[in-house]
Amino acid sequence: MPDVTLVEVGPRDGFQPIGPFIPTAEKLAIIQGCVAAGLTRIEAGAFVGASAVPQMADAEAILAGTLALPGADPQMLVPNARHARRAIAAGARHLVWVISVSEAHNRGNIRLSPAESVAEFTALLPELEGIRLRMNIATAFDCPFTGRVAPEDTLALVGQLAALRPDAEYGLCDTTGRADPAHVAELAAACRASFPRVAGWAFHGHDTYGLGLANIMAAHGAGIRVFDAAIAGLGGCPFAPGATGNVATEDAAWMFARMGLSTGIDLGALRPVAERAARIPGGSPGGRVRQALAARPAHLAA
Amino acid sequence: MPDVTLVEVGPRDGFQPIGPFIPTAEKLAIIQGCVAAGLTRIEAGAFVGASAVPQMADAEAILAGTLALPGADPQMLVPNARHARRAIAAGARHLVWVISVSEAHNRGNIRLSPAESVAEFTALLPELEGIRLRMNIATAFDCPFTGRVAPEDTLALVGQLAALRPDAEYGLCDTTGRADPAHVAELAAACRASFPRVAGWAFHGHDTYGLGLANIMAAHGAGIRVFDAAIAGLGGCPFAPGATGNVATEDAAWMFARMGLSTGIDLGALRPVAERAARIPGGSPGGRVRQALAARPAHLAA
């Protein structure tokens, strides 16, 4: 077991806002590169409405291609029961159910209130036996429409879901990138203390305000050991300069390697994959390590 | 007293690598903007060889202009006795003495061994009475030529200097940006425990690998409350893509504000100064907050 696990979410959260359709073969090549570099947990795509998110229209093919990779553990994001059934029918055995603490955000994202999303999830439970679950708690810290989210509200939603599926992994998602290290440390500690039966915790951050790695460290300090990250820091919106993506996987991998913590990732193998992902037309790559290592003589790049 | 103090080092560390000479009036306008926004501690420039660092050739005028600003506390970097005397003669009352733990780096930077730098500092002491001192311990973590620096070596150098001037503020400098949060936390804690008579500690980081804010948080966790930062994240070398500068002052100010910690900085007043600094010809601006706030509607930018 590595000391820390990075979940590669670039193929979902990173590709999703990119306008020009990324050919399925190119997506699979990047996924294959990530898995080969040790990123075996990979959010390969989302089963969502193809009109809402055209970039995810090839979810079936992406799932099939990723399942065929030795060692790969693809998790597929689903927003509701209909799409969860599609994912399961396509062979998914690991789903990411996303639900927002903020009513405004859940309505914008899924067109349901959080309570309606919980009810839909509850009704679906019999069909989720044997399906591994990541429960992504969106706007756990901050909502783009209503600002800071009270920790009590996040704890209340986690509590409802944890009573149903304590065996799931719960992801505390900083949807806006506006969580700060103190907020992350406080909420992560409160969640772990409040729900000791929950099997696993994860932190999903964005680097919009540059706090991605600082927030990961805060979550790590509170005992979380699973972190989402996106290859090349993809995920920014090309139409909103500065609305950057997830923490760059290579930056997080580099940080943990410098700290002497194992991630199972071969950074040398990951670098060309990150360079390839950064060149995707229409993307807004982020992160620092790609450029920092490229600027160094080879013997000092390690 | 603010909870946390940011020292604005952009006019020295940020401007220094910029090729085209920044007009003295432009430098002073940015310094004035920083001071007006609450960055009263400001590393306004360096007294160094004008042939080695042409950008710092106007140090006397910059010092005089900064001393004239109400509330400003300019600190001037000096590498040796000769330049320290120049700075004092020009009216400096707050000096930054820089010395590297790494012999290779000190020789490259100052053309002396660390022991020779200590001897020169010791001989100068009678002339430094009444002069406030920041002792910048360069390569405290990592050297661009020889890699990771052993904590014992850093502690040994700090110990020699602290015996001479325990009233100084000691700056642990991550010269290469390759320190990681665990390394920062460990060394900062060891320094504070080993030298309890030292009056103050500071951390000076670079964001080259994206760890600037994570390392600041690690230093904060170890009890350090003074952090160097550069407006607009200046400091990168235009000829080495990815060799980025200090942590952006506006990013650090934004982070601490989100955490509810006071810095005395008015971020609204700082933003236009950061935008101005980012437009300096030949600079390599960094940081995230400038762009993130620019991308947001005004009512959500707070």
Interface residues (C-beta under 8 A of the other chain):
Chain A: P144 G147 G177 R178 A179 D180 P181 A182 H183 D207 T208 Y209 G210 L211 G212 L213 A214 I216 M217 A218 G221 A240 P241 G242 A243 T244 A248 D251 W254 M255 R258 M259 G260 G287 R288 V289 R290 Q291 A292 L293 A294 A295 L300
Chain B: P144 G147 G177 R178 A179 D180 P181 A182 H183 D207 T208 Y209 G210 L211 G212 L213 A214 I216 M217 A218 G221 A240 P241 G242 A243 T244 A248 D251 W254 M255 R258 M259 G260 G287 R288 V289 R290 Q291 A292 L293 A294 A295 L300
